[in-house]
Amino acid sequence: MKKKEADVARESGNKEKSSSKSKKKIGIAIGAAAAAAAIVVFFLVLQPSQPSQTQVIPNPKLGLVIMPLTERPTLDQVRSAYAQAASTGIGRSNIYMLWPIIEPQEGKFNWQTYDILMGLNRAQHLNVTLYFSVVNNEQLGPFPNWVGQQSSFDEKLANETATSLDAILSRYYIVDYVIIGGDLNIYFRDHPSEIPKYVDFFDSVYSKLKAKHPSVKFGNWFSLNDLINHHDGSMVKKLNQGDFVAYSYSPVDLLFYQTSSPDKEAQGLQDMMNFSDGKKIGLMEIGWATDKKVNGTDDNQAQFVKDVFDFYRKNASQFEFMTWYRQYDRPFDTCYNGLNTDIQTGFGNHILLNNTAAYLCSTGLIDANNNTKPAWDEFRNQIQMSPNS
């Protein structure tokens, strides 16, 4: 997941103050950003494929983050990963879109990468939740060179964002949810004076796109565990514009340990409902790591799947969607190498970086040796038990 989960604990006194700025930097290249970057590598080796058939009726409210086991998969491996994911009964996946990749020059789109990715989703009858990173954790963008380095959410940026998203949504009809800003609570905790500007920016983009794409829903994304760990739920009410409020949830403390039982961590999902103040929610990413370095076990992951789906079914009317993070584990080094190691924290880099990488690389339902974990079967069972509506 993203930087929100890489926030380090704030100790009292001077340690808290000295570590707060540096710790944010750890997660620039993880989660959504890492997923988007991986897509670029991913499709260097791919060509368009023919649609395949799935025999399972997909549930459009339930999803899985689909990433093949290897960093440079073949076309057959990618197609197989999508077919395998769809066999569970999911009806959606996430696309993490980088603006510089899709539109390197103003008005000139590089569709090839995302045509393939969208085609794989379409072939398996999966709808898409699109993350378009105008805000990404503690940073803005990334933006194409022609947009420039933005320092404010002005009307010019709103017009450019709306124009680009209009072209994207006009091409990809399977996108039914769009998230414009990710982990807003992390960015605006350090930039509170920019909140009114972002509200105006979002409302401007929303009105332009909603007029052309009335069936698409738009929202912002928050890190639930970061909100809980920092006692900062009020941030959501300041930035809950749009049709729904999106969250991700990593059941970790500020040092990235899973310190509580699955059933207790699942209770934290009620905070998500409370923070949203009645607005419907979308759970963009949720997962449980199995690496023992962060107190993970296979049994606890399977139990967390069950607990989360129990919560979902009890509150299904309030959910727009729920997407599990993720399909496959990765070797530890692939996650560690994606982190920003040039940081200093009050706890030292070693613990935080290793815990973050251990968490990220072991949240899969299938391990790095291509063996399914108990949570894989539990995930399939829970989807089949969930109403398809």
Secondary structure, DSSP 8 states (H G I E B T S, - for coil): --GGGG-----STHHHHHHHHHHGGGGTTSTHHHHHHHHHHHGGG----------S--EEEEEE----SSSS--HHHHHHHHHHHHTTTEEEEEEEE-HHHH-SBTTB---HHHHHHHHHHHHTT-EEEEEEEEEETTEE----TTT----S--HHHHHHHHHHHHHHHHH-TTEEEEEEEESHHHHHHH-GGGHHHHHHHHHHHHHHHHHH-TT-EEEEEEEHHHHHHTT-THHHHHS--SSEEEEEE----TTS---S-HHHHHHTHHHHHHHHTT--EEEEEE-----GGGT--HHHHHHHHHHHHHHHHHTGGGEEEEEES-SB---HHHHHTTS------TT-HHHHHHHHHHHHTT--SB-TTS-B-HHHHHHHHHHHHS---
